Amino acid sequence: MDVAIRTELWTVDDAAAQLHPEMTPAQVRALILIAGLQPLGRKPAGRYGGRPPAVYDGEQLRQAHAVGRAPAGGTCGFVTN
């Protein structure tokens, strides 16, 4: 059976709003760099043109975010809670 895999695509701004606890776009960019994530493509240009933002796999971003979070009662080096 052939099963289609649906990948949730997030821009940096999408990730900043969707991840919990929330991160700033600058923190998301740092997370992407630290985790070595590569963009899967670019979001289609908007109504006013401009450079389309890169999109990343939402699940990979969630996993990278989870690794960076501190355990309960602990501290973490790169994500501030």
GUDOPA-780607 format. One record per residue (C-alpha): residue in one letter; x, y, z; residue number from 0; chain. Coordinates in Angstrom, 2 decimals, decimal comma. Layout:
% GUDOPA-780607
+---------+---------+---------+---------+-----+--------+
: residuo :      px :      py :      pz : num : cadena :
+---------+---------+---------+---------+-----+--------+
:       A :       X :       Y :       Z : NUM :      A :
...
+---------+---------+---------+---------+-----+--------+
% end
This chain:
% GUDOPA-780607
+---------+---------+---------+---------+-----+--------+
: residuo :      px :      py :      pz : num : cadena :
+---------+---------+---------+---------+-----+--------+
:       M :    0,00 :    0,00 :    0,00 :   0 :      A :
:       D :    1,38 :    3,40 :   -0,99 :   1 :      A :
:       V :    0,86 :    5,98 :    1,75 :   2 :      A :
:       A :    1,40 :    9,67 :    1,04 :   3 :      A :
:       I :    3,44 :   11,45 :    3,67 :   4 :      A :
:       R :    2,32 :   14,99 :    4,40 :   5 :      A :
:       T :    5,04 :   17,32 :    5,56 :   6 :      A :
:       E :    4,07 :   20,43 :    7,48 :   7 :      A :
:       L :    6,11 :   23,32 :    6,07 :   8 :      A :
:       W :    7,00 :   26,22 :    8,37 :   9 :      A :
:       T :    8,74 :   29,49 :    7,76 :  10 :      A :
:       V :   10,87 :   30,94 :   10,56 :  11 :      A :
:       D :    7,95 :   33,17 :   11,55 :  12 :      A :
:       D :    5,54 :   30,21 :   11,55 :  13 :      A :
:       A :    7,88 :   28,25 :   13,82 :  14 :      A :
:       A :    8,29 :   31,21 :   16,16 :  15 :      A :
:       A :    4,52 :   31,28 :   16,68 :  16 :      A :
:       Q :    3,86 :   27,50 :   16,69 :  17 :      A :
:       L :    6,58 :   26,16 :   18,97 :  18 :      A :
:       H :    5,78 :   25,97 :   22,67 :  19 :      A :
:       P :    7,16 :   27,72 :   24,57 :  20 :      A :
:       E :    7,29 :   30,37 :   21,89 :  21 :      A :
:       M :   10,59 :   31,53 :   20,48 :  22 :      A :
:       T :   11,56 :   34,71 :   18,69 :  23 :      A :
:       P :   12,42 :   34,49 :   14,97 :  24 :      A :
:       A :   16,08 :   35,10 :   15,90 :  25 :      A :
:       Q :   15,97 :   32,13 :   18,31 :  26 :      A :
:       V :   14,39 :   29,94 :   15,62 :  27 :      A :
:       R :   17,15 :   30,92 :   13,17 :  28 :      A :
:       A :   19,75 :   29,96 :   15,79 :  29 :      A :
:       L :   17,96 :   26,64 :   16,39 :  30 :      A :
:       I :   17,98 :   25,92 :   12,65 :  31 :      A :
:       L :   21,70 :   26,67 :   12,49 :  32 :      A :
:       I :   22,57 :   24,60 :   15,59 :  33 :      A :
:       A :   20,44 :   21,64 :   14,42 :  34 :      A :
:       G :   21,85 :   21,85 :   10,89 :  35 :      A :
:       L :   18,40 :   21,89 :    9,29 :  36 :      A :
:       Q :   18,17 :   22,56 :    5,57 :  37 :      A :
:       P :   15,21 :   24,31 :    3,92 :  38 :      A :
:       L :   12,87 :   22,11 :    1,88 :  39 :      A :
:       G :   12,09 :   24,93 :   -0,52 :  40 :      A :
:       R :   10,59 :   28,39 :   -0,56 :  41 :      A :
:       K :    7,10 :   29,65 :    0,18 :  42 :      A :
:       P :    5,39 :   31,03 :   -2,95 :  43 :      A :
:       A :    5,88 :   34,77 :   -3,40 :  44 :      A :
:       G :    3,18 :   36,86 :   -1,81 :  45 :      A :
:       R :    0,91 :   39,40 :   -3,36 :  46 :      A :
:       Y :    3,56 :   42,11 :   -3,27 :  47 :      A :
:       G :    6,45 :   39,99 :   -4,48 :  48 :      A :
:       G :    9,72 :   40,17 :   -2,63 :  49 :      A :
:       R :   12,04 :   37,34 :   -1,73 :  50 :      A :
:       P :   10,05 :   34,25 :   -0,74 :  51 :      A :
:       P :   10,98 :   32,88 :    2,71 :  52 :      A :
:       A :   12,55 :   29,45 :    3,12 :  53 :      A :
:       V :   10,35 :   26,67 :    4,51 :  54 :      A :
:       Y :   11,45 :   23,90 :    6,86 :  55 :      A :
:       D :    9,99 :   20,58 :    7,96 :  56 :      A :
:       G :    7,76 :   21,39 :   10,94 :  57 :      A :
:       E :    8,41 :   18,02 :   12,60 :  58 :      A :
:       Q :   12,19 :   18,48 :   12,40 :  59 :      A :
:       L :   11,82 :   21,92 :   13,98 :  60 :      A :
:       R :    9,64 :   20,47 :   16,76 :  61 :      A :
:       Q :   12,21 :   17,75 :   17,44 :  62 :      A :
:       A :   15,11 :   20,22 :   17,48 :  63 :      A :
:       H :   13,12 :   22,46 :   19,84 :  64 :      A :
:       A :   12,37 :   19,52 :   22,16 :  65 :      A :
:       V :   16,05 :   18,57 :   22,36 :  66 :      A :
:       G :   16,96 :   22,14 :   23,35 :  67 :      A :
:       R :   14,39 :   22,40 :   26,14 :  68 :      A :
:       A :   15,48 :   21,96 :   29,71 :  69 :      A :
:       P :   14,13 :   19,04 :   31,72 :  70 :      A :
:       A :   11,72 :   19,95 :   34,54 :  71 :      A :
:       G :   13,62 :   21,87 :   37,18 :  72 :      A :
:       G :   16,79 :   22,00 :   35,08 :  73 :      A :
:       T :   18,52 :   24,57 :   32,95 :  74 :      A :
:       C :   19,46 :   24,55 :   29,31 :  75 :      A :
:       G :   22,26 :   26,27 :   27,44 :  76 :      A :
:       F :   20,54 :   27,81 :   24,42 :  77 :      A :
:       V :   16,79 :   28,12 :   24,95 :  78 :      A :
:       T :   15,51 :   30,48 :   27,60 :  79 :      A :
:       N :   12,29 :   29,36 :   29,25 :  80 :      A :
+---------+---------+---------+---------+-----+--------+
% end
